[in-house]
Amino acid sequence: MIKRSDIVWLGVSAAVSGALVGGLMLGVGMALAAGGQPLGFLLIMPGVPVAGAIGWVLSRRLARQV
């Protein structure tokens, strides 16, 4: 049985890990793009979808326990 605390911790862990990974990709990509490297845009563009995918994977893990 899934408790409310499980859902809260899922949200907290998804938000923290998504923000860390997405922010890191955005920061490194912006640094590369500002330095004149066009490859920096390859890190900037998928930053948000990757951060969202982390939350989706974590929620699938919780749903599998049901």
C-alpha positions as CSV (number, residue, x, y, z in Angstrom):
1,M,0.0,0.0,0.0
2,I,1.4,3.4,-1.0
3,K,1.3,5.9,1.8
4,R,1.2,9.7,1.5
5,S,4.8,9.9,2.7
6,D,5.9,7.8,-0.3
7,I,4.3,10.2,-2.7
8,V,5.8,13.2,-0.9
9,W,9.3,11.6,-1.0
10,L,8.8,10.8,-4.7
11,G,8.0,14.4,-5.4
12,V,11.0,15.7,-3.4
13,S,13.5,13.2,-4.9
14,A,12.2,13.8,-8.5
15,A,12.4,17.6,-8.0
16,V,15.9,17.6,-6.5
17,S,17.4,15.1,-8.9
18,G,15.7,16.7,-11.9
19,A,16.8,20.1,-11.0
20,L,20.4,19.0,-10.4
21,V,20.7,17.1,-13.7
22,G,18.8,19.7,-15.8
23,G,20.6,22.6,-14.2
24,L,24.0,21.0,-14.8
25,M,23.2,20.3,-18.4
26,L,22.0,23.9,-18.8
27,G,25.0,25.4,-17.1
28,V,27.6,23.4,-19.0
29,G,25.7,24.0,-22.3
30,M,25.5,27.8,-21.6
31,A,29.2,27.9,-20.8
32,L,30.1,26.1,-24.0
33,A,27.8,28.3,-26.1
34,A,29.1,31.5,-24.5
35,G,32.6,30.3,-25.3
36,G,31.8,30.0,-29.0
37,Q,31.3,26.2,-29.1
38,P,28.1,25.4,-31.0
39,L,28.0,22.0,-29.4
40,G,26.8,23.7,-26.2
41,F,23.3,23.9,-27.7
42,L,23.2,20.1,-27.8
43,L,23.3,20.2,-24.0
44,I,20.9,23.1,-23.6
45,M,18.1,21.7,-25.7
46,P,17.4,18.4,-23.9
47,G,18.0,19.7,-20.4
48,V,14.3,20.1,-19.5
49,P,13.1,16.8,-21.0
50,V,15.8,14.9,-19.3
51,A,14.9,16.5,-16.0
52,G,11.2,15.5,-16.5
53,A,12.2,12.0,-17.5
54,I,13.8,11.5,-14.1
55,G,10.5,12.2,-12.4
56,W,8.7,9.9,-14.8
57,V,11.2,7.0,-14.1
58,L,10.8,7.5,-10.3
59,S,7.0,7.6,-10.6
60,R,7.0,4.4,-12.6
61,R,9.1,2.7,-9.9
62,L,6.5,3.7,-7.3
63,A,3.6,2.6,-9.5
64,R,5.3,-0.8,-10.0
65,Q,5.0,-1.5,-6.3
66,V,1.2,-1.2,-6.4
